[in-house]
Amino acid sequence: MKASELRSKDQAELKTELNDLLKAQFGLRMQLATQQLTNTSQLKKVRRDIARVKTVMNSKGKA
């Protein structure tokens, strides 16, 4: 997900996006723990997307 896509969303949409990403991260962590996760790079991508959403949310809150 690109930051430009996130900047076009409002706070409510960003919160739902963050919630979805956190659920996805939890699922990936459980797959990793049970050794069912084959593509471990997905975990890194989701973690970075979470950080990106939080950054955009903070910048929108201050503006």
SERO-4910 file (N, C-alpha, C, O; in steps of 0.05 Angstrom, whole numbers):
BEGIN
 pado doro    nc1    nc2    nc3   cac1   cac2   cac3    cc1    cc2    cc3    oc1    oc2    oc3
  Met    A     17    -23      0      0      0      0     18     25      0     38     26     15
  Lys    A     10     44    -16     26     68    -19     16     90      0     -8     91      6
  Ala    A     34    107      8     27    129     26      8    148     13     -9    160     26
  Ser    A     10    152    -14     -8    170    -28    -36    160    -27    -55    176    -25
  Glu    A    -40    134    -28    -67    122    -25    -78    127      2   -102    132      6
  Leu    A    -61    125     23    -70    129     50    -77    158     56    -95    164     71
  Arg    A    -62    176     44    -67    205     49    -94    214     38   -105    233     48
  Ser    A   -105    199     19   -131    207      7   -154    197     25   -177    205     20
  Lys    A   -149    180     45   -170    170     62   -173    188     86   -155    202     94
  Asp    A   -198    186     98   -202    202    123   -195    185    147   -187    162    144
  Gln    A   -198    196    171   -189    183    195   -204    157    200   -192    137    209
  Ala    A   -230    156    195   -246    132    200   -236    109    182   -233     86    191
  Glu    A   -231    115    157   -221     95    138   -193     85    146   -187     61    144
  Leu    A   -177    104    156   -150     96    165   -152     78    189   -136     59    192
  Lys    A   -171     83    207   -174     66    231   -182     38    223   -172     18    234
  Thr    A   -200     36    204   -209      9    195   -186     -5    181   -182    -30    184
  Glu    A   -171     10    166   -147     -2    152   -127    -12    172   -116    -34    169
  Leu    A   -122      4    193   -103     -4    214   -113    -29    228    -98    -47    234
  Asn    A   -139    -30    234   -151    -53    248   -147    -78    231   -141   -100    241
  Asp    A   -153    -76    205   -150    -99    187   -121   -108    186   -115   -132    185
  Leu    A   -102    -89    185    -74    -97    184    -65   -110    210    -48   -128    209
  Leu    A    -75   -101    232    -67   -113    258    -78   -142    259    -65   -159    270
  Lys    A   -102   -146    249   -113   -173    248    -97   -191    230    -92   -214    236
  Ala    A    -89   -180    207    -72   -195    189    -45   -202    201    -35   -224    198
  Gln    A    -34   -183    216     -8   -188    229    -11   -210    250      7   -227    252
  Phe    A    -32   -209    265    -37   -230    285    -39   -257    272    -27   -277    282
  Gly    A    -54   -259    250    -57   -284    236    -30   -295    225    -24   -318    227
  Leu    A    -14   -276    215     12   -284    205     31   -293    227     46   -312    224
  Arg    A     29   -280    250     46   -288    273     38   -315    283     55   -331    291
  Met    A     12   -321    283      3   -348    291     12   -369    271     20   -391    279
  Gln    A     11   -363    245     21   -381    225     51   -386    228     60   -409    225
  Leu    A     65   -365    235     94   -368    239    100   -386    263    118   -402    263
  Ala    A     84   -382    284     89   -397    309     83   -427    305     96   -444    317
  Thr    A     63   -433    288     55   -461    283     70   -472    259     64   -494    250
  Gln    A     88   -457    248    104   -464    225     87   -471    200     94   -489    185
  Gln    A     66   -455    196     49   -458    172     55   -435    152     45   -436    130
  Leu    A     70   -415    161     76   -392    144     99   -399    125    121   -405    133
  Thr    A     93   -398     99    114   -405     79    128   -380     69    152   -381     64
  Asn    A    114   -358     66    126   -333     56    129   -314     80    111   -299     86
  Thr    A    153   -314     92    157   -297    116    159   -268    109    158   -251    127
  Ser    A    163   -261     84    165   -232     77    138   -218     80    138   -194     82
  Gln    A    116   -233     81     90   -221     85     89   -207    112     76   -186    114
  Leu    A    101   -218    132    101   -207    158    115   -180    159    106   -161    172
  Lys    A    137   -177    144    151   -152    142    135   -131    128    134   -108    136
  Lys    A    121   -139    106    105   -120     91     82   -110    107     76    -86    107
  Val    A     69   -127    123     46   -119    139     56   -100    161     43    -81    168
  Arg    A     79   -107    173     89    -90    194     96    -62    184     91    -42    197
  Arg    A    107    -60    160    113    -34    148     87    -19    140     86      6    143
  Asp    A     67    -33    131     41    -20    125     28     -9    150     16     12    149
  Ile    A     31    -23    172     20    -13    197     34     13    205     21     32    213
  Ala    A     60     13    203     75     37    209     68     60    191     66     83    199
  Arg    A     63     54    165     56     74    146     29     86    152     25    111    151
  Val    A     10     70    160    -17     79    167    -16     97    192    -28    118    193
  Lys    A     -1     88    212      2    103    236     15    130    231      7    150    243
  Thr    A     35    131    213     48    156    207     28    175    193     28    199    200
  Val    A     13    166    175     -7    183    161    -28    192    180    -37    215    179
  Met    A    -36    175    199    -56    183    218    -46    205    236    -60    224    242
  Asn    A    -21    203    245     -9    224    261     -6    250    247    -11    271    258
  Ser    A      2    249    221      5    273    206    -21    287    200    -23    311    199
  Lys    A    -42    271    197    -69    282    192    -80    294    218    -95    314    217
  Gly    A    -73    282    240    -83    292    266    -71    319    273    -85    335    286
  Lys    A    -47    324    265    -33    349    271    -41    371    252    -39    395    259
  Ala    A    -49    364    228    -55    384    208    -82    397    211    -90    414    196
***
